[in-house]
Structures are given as structure tokens and as C-alpha cells.
């Protein structure tokens, strides 16, 4: 008879029970979380069926809270090699040394120390801040031996025991939620049952199964967001995690016996070409993971995970506090900005509620006829034909009109038409050859000479010219990685750490600078890059009908206050189109582009109405909770029907409703309102034909591809 696992320790953080369990024979430790109020509903195993692997194994052996693989240890059995590196002998060899609890002013850290027999020391750290409804986890490893140790897999987090509310194998009750992402179509929810993913347990437990997914390269939100959740739809509980990492990453839903495990971290050797050789006394840390569970639905879980990003969002310059609107000229000049056009735009924006005017790509391109902005970046020499008086003079002229000037850089890559493209010793390489993708190469951000160069060219230029806003673009991926003594995956990991450090340097040296992160739109929408920037471009869907759909998707994954939504306005737009575009910006940070200096007085009045209303709505956009209603069909490119996002303020006394009608829209729409009293309408933008009936908002739809925004109060 197998020895029963035991509770090592328990903690209540917010409304969540955190339980560490231990196998008393092996000292292997596992971690589970569940809603504290539901502990009485935890199910005991059914009696033995007489089949191998049932009863005793139905209790599920400890699934280590740290998943790793050390070169030299046997690989994972159970027909799993090539599908997963988790759950193998390296994990079973980790034994508990001790567990301590550190108490700070508002932070509690549980440190669980483990040791592998060859001398690898492992510290699993779980952090909880008072008032939060989610936690963060990291794993630190140290080579405490006298010989090198090579890792080929290391997790940030691992949760076991899903679901504890069923006594058997949770048949027909577990759902897996993920979010897909491709260029200009970010954030599609993908929900499949455990059975659809073919993760039912085998009859004996002799087979180990894993759904391993993620992305490889330096665009972290490419194909998938670094997010996963498992829902027990019968118990009404959802467990989930989000990784904060801008390089290659993976998540795994793992199953061998009755219970499901969820883990994630750096992409491993099989998935991400990663190994790391630790010299004696050398240490490393994993990316941070946020974890949570909730007695509720997926939206409730996402609220908890995204809310952890508020602290980092609050750390940016004070000018960001009321979410000022931005104008970016990209969809005005399309890579051909000039001093004359910038001042024409500044004249139109002067006195409005738009705060920033951003000069986008092209200001550095060569002076010859037909010069290509897309391949000229890297030398960062302003074009004197476009800006005959210099960038500093243009920035000063913008400031004189009451605006803060901004400038675009793609500082981590160099284009083929730049001199920097030839500086091979300073660029990332693989197989002895500079990594070249689509006329781009990549600076080695671990190289001190590169950092000094960018300090002068980027930080120095921004400071000397008086810019107060930086848009950082990033338009290619490094792929599997770059040359390193351990592996190309480790080369990529070190490079990403160098990218982080340069962002931090910018913030140290230019503390009043507002930073926007863009990566061909939305390829960097993950917590680590969001924490380093005040906001991020939500997508490259600049002028498309699907903008409201994509913007609504992202409410589950990032804070709306950091999601920059574009409204591209052209003189040829009719009023309905202008309202449709501007209404979408209330789903995040308002960014206007297009030919605003050519708009008629009537068209410009619509813009002014929207920006003034946006200032009223900003507190709810900044702090609130969103729910989406409607029916748009399966196509993002060709949405049909309608969508309404209802965002409720923290005090439940105010709500913002952002409505969009698409093709084949109905004549009316009924939108549920959050219950907190009698609702009344305080302000609106768009059609005025609406009413409130009990707990619902009734709208008359202005037609296909129309938009409306309403501010409600329950006072």
C-alpha cells in the first residue's frame, strides 16, 4: 500500500487556500490552490476498482511544485518523451530541505527550498501582497556543487490536483481556456474540454499526456498569449496562470492519473531549444508567473490576474494619471513625416484634450529620392529634408502649442540600409552568421558597446531634443535564439534580460518620459513588457472594422488603461464612421490618427466631443471590471451582429457601456447592466435613442457599423 501524501503547510491568502503537500517517503513537495470557502466540498477518492493505478494512485502522487530536467538524469517515461519533459526522475529526486515564511510590510513570501542529490539547490518563492486576489511565483536555482550542472527544463510554476471536487477523474467537467493571437487578430478565446484535448487518463495510468503550447522567439504574443486556465464547470471553479516573459515560453496541461496539473515557464530543450549550464556557485531565476483560482467564471479569474498589473502601471510618470489621449501620425503620413505637416497637426490639436503628438517611423530615412523608411533604421540620423530645422526645433514647436512631442524608435533591430547593419560583431548571430530576417538584424543587448551606442542614439537624442514620449516598435522575431556557450535558447534568454535592462535604463535617465511598447501592434502584450511601458499598442488593425472586437478581447488579458486603441479619422469618413472609430477607443487608451488637420469643423467637433467625454470615462477605464455581451459570429475580419462591453467602476456606482453594431445588426439591442441600484444615463456619445428598463439598457441601433458610448450612474 502506497503511503498517503500529507499536508506540509496551509495558508489563506485573500479568499484562496494555498496548500503544500508532501510525500513523506520521498520528501517531494507539491502545490495546490482552491477557494477557501469550498474546502468542505473537496471529494475523497472512490474505493478501489481493482485496476492497476486506481485507488492508491487515484489519490495522485505528488506532482512537484518545481518541474525541471537535469542533463544526465533519466528522461520522463510513460511514453512522454518528445511531448513533455515534466514529471520525470529529476523532479522525483527533489527533496525538501525546509520551508520558511518572510513577512514584509504588505508582502508575504513563502520560500520552499529543495535539493537535488547532485547539488542543485532550488528555491520556490510564492509572493502574496495584502489585498490582492492572486499570487506570483518564481523559481531560483543555484549550483551548490563543484561541477557544472546543465538544465534542459525549468518551470516558473506548477499547480497540482485539478480538480479536487471530483472523487474520480472529472469526466465531462474540465475545460481548458487559452487565447490565440496572430498579427492584427489578437486575443481569440479558445476553449476545449479535457476530452477534446485527448487528455483523459489512461485506464492504468501507464501513459503520461501533455498539451504543451507556447511560442518560440522574441515576440511573446505570437500564436498564443502566455496564459492558461482550467475550469471545473460543475464546481464553478477556475484555476489559471499568466507568464511575464518576452522570450520563448511554454505552458503545459499535464495528465497521468485522476488529477490534472498546470505548469509553465521558459520553453524547454524540446520546445524552445534551451539548455543552461550552471557553473559552480552560479544561479539563475525564472520568469515570474501569476497564479489564481476563483469560485466564478473565466472573466472573474482574468480580473484577478490582470489586477496584479496595476502596481507596475502606477509606476509611470504622473502625466499618465488621468489617461491622456494621444495623436500618432503614422496613419497620416505612412512613413513620410515632415516638420510642416507635424506643425499643421499641432495647430489643429492645440487647445484640445489630446495631450501627446507622436512622430512615427520615417524621420531618420535617407535623403535620396525614394528612400525606404522600413530598412533605414539603426543609425538614427534625422532626415534634414523632412525636418530642415532639426527635430529639436519641431519638438519645441509642438510644446509651444501645449502638446508633448513623441518619437518612434525600433531600437533593438537595424535595417539593411543602415551602416549599423554591417557591424556584425555587435549583432546577434546563429551558426556564425548574423540573424537576418526581412532586411533586419538584431543588436546584441548583452554587449556593452551596443548599450553605449543606444544610450547616445536613443536616450541622448530624446533628451537633447526635448521629447516626452517614446514609442518603441519591434517588428521581427529572433526565432529559436542566438549563439551562446549553453544553447541558442539561453542566448535568447540573456538577450531578453538585456532588453529589459535597457528599458529600465531609459526610465532611470528620463524619469518623465512616457513609454509606449509596440511590436507590429500586439506581439508584446504580456506582463513584463507592460510593466516596463506605460501602455502598449493593442494591434496593427489601424483602420479595420474589427477594432472593437480585438479591443474587447484584450480586457481579459491586459489592463484597458495600458491598451492603446487607434481611431484613424480621414476627411472622407462620414459622421457614423467617425463615431464608430472614436467609440472603440473607450475600450482602452484613446489614440487618434489620420488627417485630422483636414477634417471639417463638424468632423472636428465630433473629435472634441469624444475627447471631452473620454476624460469623464477615464476613471472607469483606469479601474474597473469588464463584461462583454452580444453576438458577432466566428469571423473577426467580417463581424456580424453587435457587441457591448460593460465596464463597472470599482465602487459599483458607475458604469461605461461601449456598443458597436456590425454587419446585419439588429434594430435594437438589450444589454444587461450590473446590479447596484437604479441606473441613470449621465452622458453619451453617438446616438441618443436609448432607455433603461429594470436591469437592462435598451438601445436603438443607428445602423450597421455604428457605435455608441454611454456613461451610467447608480447614485
N, C-alpha and C positions, 0 to 999 in steps of 0.2 A: 504494500500500500504506500503510495507516494505521500510524503509529508505535506501537510496543508501549509499554504502560504500564510503569513502573519502580517498584521499591521505594524509597520515600523513607527509611523507618526501620522498625525492628522492636524490640519489647520483649517480654520474658517476664515476665508478672505472675502469680504463683502457677503454675498449670498451663495458662495461656492465652497464646497468641501474639497480640500486638497488632501489626497491620501497617498502616502508612500507605503508600498507593501514589499515584503522581503521573503525570500526563500531561506529558511533557517539552515538548510544544508549547504547551499552554495553561497549564501550572502549576496545573491543577485537582488537588485532593487528595481521596482517598477513604480510608475506614477500614474494615478488616475484622478480625474476631477468629475464632480457631479453637483447638481443643485442641492444645497444643504437641506432644503425643506423636503426633498424627495428621498432621503436616505432610508426612510421606513418602507419604501417601495422596492428596494433592492431585492432581487429574486435569488433564492437558493437553488442550487443545481437539482435537476431531477434525478431520481435513482438510476443506477447503472442500467444501461441497455444490454450489457453483456458483450458489446462490440469493442474491439481494440480502440483505445484512445478515448473512450467515453467514461463517464463518472469522474474518476480521478483527473483525467486530462480536461474534462469538461469544466473543471474549476479553473482551467487555463494556467499553465506555468507562467512564472514572472516573465514579462516582456520588458527588457532592460530600458530604463529611462534614458540611457545613452546608447545609441546604436553606432557601432564602429566596426571596422575591419582592419586588422594589422597584417601586413605582409609577413608571411611565414606561418600564420595560423591557418588551420583548415578553412575551406570555404563553406558557405551555407549549403546544407544538404537539402533533402526533401524536394529534389528536382527543381531547385530555385535558382541555381547559378545562371547568370545571364539575365534573369528577371529582377533579382534583388540581391543586395549584399548585406541586408539587415538580418537580424535574428540568428546569426551564426555563432560559431565557437568563440570568437573574440568577445562577443557580448557575454556569453556564459561564464567567461573567465574573469569578468569584472566583479570584484568583491568589495563589500562595504568596509571602509575604514572608519568613518564617523559622519555624523550629521550635526551641523550647528545652525543657529539662528542668529542673525545680526539685526539689531533694531536701530534704525536711524530716526530722524525727526518725524518723517512720514513714510519711510520706506522700510519694508521688512524683506530680508533676503535669507532664503533657506539654501544652505550650501551642503550638498551631499558629495562626499569625497569617496572615490572608488580607486582601486588599483588593479592593474593587470600584472600577472606574475613576472613579465619580463621587465617591469619597472616603469610602465607608463602610468602616470598619475592623472586622474580625471576629476574635475570639479564641475558638477552640475549645479547651476545657480538659478533659482526661481525668485523673481522680484515681484513684490506687490506694494503698490502705493495706496495709502489710505484714501478711500473714496472711489477708487477705480472698481470696475466690474470685470476686469481682465487682468492677466499677468504677463510678464515677459520671462523668457528662458534663454540662457546661453550655456555653452559648454566650453570649458577651458581644459587643455591637455598640456602636460609637462613631461618631458623625457627625464626621468629621475634615475636613469641607468648610465652605464659607462660606454654604451654602444649606440649607434644610430638606430632609430625606430622609424619605420615607414608606415604611414597610414594610407589606406586607399578608400576609406569611407568614414565619415564623422557627421553625426546628426547635431542639429541645434536643439531639437525637442523630440520626445516620443511619448505618446499617451496610450495607455492600455485599457482593456476592459470595457469596450464599447460593443454591446450595451449591457449595463448591469441590471436592467429592468426586465430581462427575459431569462428564464431558467434554462433555456436550451440555446439554439443557435440563431435566434432573432429572425426567423423566417418571415419574409414579406413585411418587414418593418423598418429596415435600414435604407436610407437614401444618402447618396454622396453628391454634394454640391461643389461645383467648380465654376470658374469664369474663364471663358475663351477670349482670345484677343488677337486681332490682326490689324494691319495698318488701316486706319480710318474706319475701323469697325470694332471698337473696343468694348469689352465687358459683357459678352453674351453669356447668360446663365446656362450652365449645362448640369442637369440633374438626372442621375441614373440610380436605379436600385442596385444594391449589392449583387442581386441575382443577375441583373443586366450586365454588370461588370464581370460576371463569372467568378465571383469571389465567395460563393458558398463553400463551406468547409467540406473536405472530403470525408468519406464515411469513417476512415480510421485516423485521420489527422496526419497521415504519412506524407501528404503533399502540402507545401507552403506556397501561398499565392500572393501576388502583389500587383497592384496597379501603381506603377511608378511613372510619374509625369513631371514635367518642368520645362526648362529651356536652357540651351547651351549658348553662351556668348555674353556680350556686354549690353544687350537690350533686354532687361529682365522681364518686361511685359510683352513677350513675343510668343504667340500661340496661347499661353496661359498666364493668368495673374498668379503670383505666388501665394495662393490661398487654397484651403480645402476645408470642408465641413462634412460631418457625418450626422445625420438626423435619425433618431428613433421616433418615427411618426406616431407610434402608438403611445409612448410615454410622453410625447411632446417635449423632447429634449434634443438640443443641437450642440455638438462639440465642434470647435473649429480652431484654425490657426492661420497666421499670416506671417510670412518671412520678410525681413528687412534686409535685402541684399540686391546689389546692382549687377551681379555677375551670374555665372551658371548656378542653378539651384534645382532641387528636386523635392517633391512630396511623394509620400507613399501611403496607400491604404493597404494594410497587410492582414492576411488571414491564414491561420493554420488550424486552430481549434474553434471553439464556440465564439470567442470574443474577437473583435476587430481592433487593430491598433492603427494609429495615425502618427506618422513621423515626417520629418523634413529637415533640410539644411543644405549644405553645399552639395552640388552634383558630384556623385562618386566616380570611381575609376571607370566603371562600366558605362555610366550615363554621361559623365562630364569630363572624362579624360584626366581625372585628378588623382594624384598621389602627393604626399608630403612627407619628406624625410626630416625628422627632428633630430638634430644633433644633441649630444648630452647637455642637459640643462636648458634646452630650447623649449619654448612654449608657443602656443597659438590659441586663438579664440574663434569660435564660430560666429556667424551672423546671428543677430537677435531674432527670436520668434515671439510673437504674441499669441497667447492661448486663452480660450474662454469656453464656457458652456452656459447654457441658459435653458430654463423652462419656458420655452416660447418657440418662435419660428426663426427662419433664416435671417429675416430683417432684424430681429432682436439681437441675434448673435453679431451681425455685421455692425450694429450700433456700438456694441461693446468693443469690438476690435478697432474700429475707426476712431472711437473716442480717445484711445490711447495716443493718437497722433496730435491731440490738441496741445500738449505741452510744447512739442517742437514747433508747432505752428505759431505759438505765442512768443517764440524767442526771436522773431524777426523785427525789423525796425518799426518804430512807433507809428510811422506813417501808414502802416498796414492795418492799424487797429480798427478802422471803420470800413475796410474793404473797398478802397477807392477804385474807380473804373479806369480802364487802360485803353489807349488807342495804339494799335500797331499797324504800321503802314505796309505790311507785306502784301496784302490783297489790294493795295492801292498802286504800288509801282512794280510789284513782282520782280524784285531784284535790281531795280534801277532807281534807287532813292537819290534825290538831289536836294541841295540846300534850298533852292527856290520852292520846290514842292513841299518840303517839310515846314517852311515858314507859312506857306499858304494854308496848310492843315492847322498849324499852330494858331493862326489868326481865327480860323473857324472854331477851334476848341476853346479859345480864350474866354474866360468867364463862365464856362460850363462846369458841370460836375465831373468831368473826366480829368484825372489827375496826371497820368503819365502819357507821354508821346514817345513811342519806341521806333527807332530807326532799325529796320531789319536787314537782311542779307544784301550784299552787293556794294556796300560803301567802300570796300577795300579792293575791288576788282581792278584789273589793269586799265590803263588809259587808252589802249588801242581800240579801234572800232570793232565791235562785236565781241568784246571781252566777256568771258563766261564767269559769272559770279560763283557758280557751283563748284568749280575746280580751282579757284584762285585763292582760297583761304589758307592761312598758315603764316604768311609774312606780316599781315595786318598793317599794311601801309595805306592810309586813307587816299582815296582817289581825288586828285586835285581838280579834275574836271567836274566831278559831281559836287564837290564841296570846295569851291575856289578859295574861300576864306578860312578853310580848315574846320575840323569837327568841333574844336573848342568854341569857335565863333557861332556855329549853328546851335550847339548846346546852350550857349549863353542867351542866344536869341529866343530859344524855346522857353528858358527860365524867365525871361523878361515878360513873357505872356502868361505867367502864372502856372506853368506846367513843369513837370520833372522830366528831363530828357533821358531816354534809354537807348541802349545799343546792343546789337546782336553779335554774338561770337559763336563759332563752333571750335572751341579752343583745344579739344582733345584730339582732333584729326587735322590733317593737312591735305590740300588739294594738289593735283598733278601739275597745275600751272604756277605753283609757288616754288620759291627756292628751297623752302623747308622740306619739300618732298624729296630732295636729294640728300638730306642729312641722315644717311642710313644708320649711322651709329647711335642716333638719338631716337630711332623709331623701333617699334615692336617688330620682331621677326619670328618666323617659324621655318624650320628646315634650312636655316641660314639665309633666308630670303625675306625682305620686308613684306609684311602682310599688306596686300593691296586689294582693295575691294571698291569697285565702281569709282575709279580715279581718286580714291582716298587711301591714305596711310595713317598710322596711329602713333602719336607721341608715346614714348615710354615714360609713364608718370611716376616711375620709381627712380628716374635718373635726375640727379641734382641739377645738371646743366639744363635739362628741359624745364624744370621748375623755375630756375633763374630766368630763362628766356620768357616763359609765360608770365612771370611776375612783372617783367618790364613791359611786354607787349599787351597784356590784358589789364592787370591791376594798374600799372603805370598810366596807360592810356585813359582808362576810366577816370582815374584820379585827376590827371592833368587837364582833361577836357571837361571835367565837371559833370559827369553823368551820375544819375542817381538810381538807375535801373539797369540791370543786366539780364538779357535773355541768352541763356546757354542752350544751344542746339546740339544735337548729336545724331548724325544721320547714317551711321552704319554700325555693324556689329563686328567685333573682333573674331567671333567664331569660337572654336574649341580652346583657343588660348595662344600663348606665346612661349618662346624658349625660356626654360628655367631648369636648374640642375635637378629638380624633383620631377616635374611634369609640365606640359603645356597648360593644364588646368590650374596648377599652382602659379604659373606665370600670370595667368589671368587674375587669379585671386589677389596677388600682390599689386597688380596694376590697378584694380578697383580700389584697394586701400589707398593707393597714391592719388586717385581721383578724389576720393573723399577728403584727403588731407588738403588738396589744393582748394577745394570749395571752402574748407574751414579757414584756410589762409586768406582767401578773398574776404570772408566775413570778419576776420580779425583786423585786416588792414583797412577795410572800407565798411565800418560798422553800420553806416546809414544807408548802404546800398541795398535795394530790393532785388532779389534774385528770382528769376523765373527759369524753371527747368523744362526743356523741350527735347524730345527725341523723336524726330519725324512725327510730331504730335505726341502720342501717348505711350511710347515704349519704355518710359521710366516711371510709371505710376506705381511705385512701391514705397514703403515707409522710409527707407534710408535716404533716398533722393528727395522725397517730400520733406523730410526733416531738415535737409540742407538748403532748401529753397522755400521761398515764401509761397510760391504757387507753381503749378505745372500746367502746360498745355494739355488739354483733355484729349485732343485728337487733331488730325490734319483735315478733318471734314469741314473745310472752311466755309463753303457756300452751299452745302448739301442739305437736302430736306430732312435727312436723318439726324441732324444735330441734336434735337431734343431727345431722341431715343438714346443715343450714346451718352449724353449728359446725364440722363436719368439713371442709366445703368451704373454709372460711377458712384452714385450716392452710397452704394453698398460697400465700396472699396476704398474710397478716399474722402476726405472732408470736402464738402462743397466750397468752403472758403478758400481751398487750395486748387480748385478745378477751374482753370481759365477757359471760358466758353466764348467762342467767336460769333459776332454778328457782323457779317460783311454786307455793307449797305452801298448800293450803287444808284446813281440818278435815274436809271431805267426801272428801278423797283417801284411797284405800286405801293400804296399805303398798307395793304394787307400783308404784303411780303415783308415790309419793314417791321411791322408789329410782330409777325411770326418770328423773324430773326432776333429781334430785341428781347422778346419774351423768353427765348431759350437761355439767354444769359442770366436770368434769375435762378437758373439751376446751378449756378456756381459763381465764378468771378466774371464780371462783365468786361469783355474786350471787344471794342468796336474796330472795324477796319473798312477799307473801301474808299470810294470817292466822296468822303463827307464834305470836302470843300466845294464840291459841285452840286450838292443837294439843294433843292428849292427851300424856300423859307418854311413851307408847310411840312416838307420832309424833315427838316432840321428841328422843327417844333416837336415832332414825334420823338426824336432822339432826346431832346431836352426833357420831355415828359417822362421818358423811360429812366433816364439817369437820376432825375429827382426822386422818382418813385423807388428806384433801386436803393437809394440812401435810407429810405424808410424800412425797406425789407432787409437790409444788411444784417441787423442783429439776429434775425431768424436764420438767415443763410449761414451766419458765423456759428451759431449754437442752436441746434435743433435736431429733430428726428424726422426722417422722410419715409413716406409710403407711396407706392406707385399703383395707379388704377388704370383700367381701360383695356383695350384690345387692339394690337397693331398688326397682327399676323406674324409670319415667320421671317419675312424679309426686312432687313434694315434699310436696304437701298430703296425699297419701294413700300414704305409703311402704309397700312390702310387702317381706317378706324380712328381711334383717338387715344390720347394718353393724358393723365393728370397726375402730377406729383404734389402731394400734400405734405408740407413741411411744418411741423409744430414746434413752437418755441419751447425753451426749457421750462418756463413756468406754466405751460399748457394753456395760457391765456391768449395767445396769438398764433395765427397760422397763415402760411403763404401757400396759395394754390397756383400752380403753373400748368396751364392747359394748352394742348396742341391738338388740332384736328389734321388728319392726313387724308389721303385719297378715300373716296367713298365714305366720308364721315357721316354720322347720323345728324339729324337736325337738332337734337338735344342730347345732353349728357347729364347723368346723375352721379355725383361724386360724394362718397361717404366722408363725413367730417369727424375728427376726433371728438370724443365726448368730454367736455369740461364746462358745460354751461350753455347758455343761449348765445349763439354766434350772430354777429352782425358784420357787415362789409364796411371797412374803413376807407379803402382806396382801391382803384383798379386801373389797369392799362389794357387797352383793347376794347372789345365790345362791352357795352354796358347792360346787356339784356340778361339778367341773372336774378335768382332769388334763392332764399333758404327755406327749406321745408323740413322741420324737425332736425334730424341729424344729417341732412344731405344738402349739398349745393346743387342747384338746378341751373344749367347753362343752356342758352340758345347758341348754337354753333354758327359762327359767321361764314362758314363755308370750308371747303377743303383747303388744307394748308393755311389755316388761320391760327392765331394764338391769342391767349388772354392770360392776364396775371391779376390775382385778387389778394388783398391783404384783409384778413379777418381778425376779429377780436371777440372774446367771450366775456369781457368785463361788463 
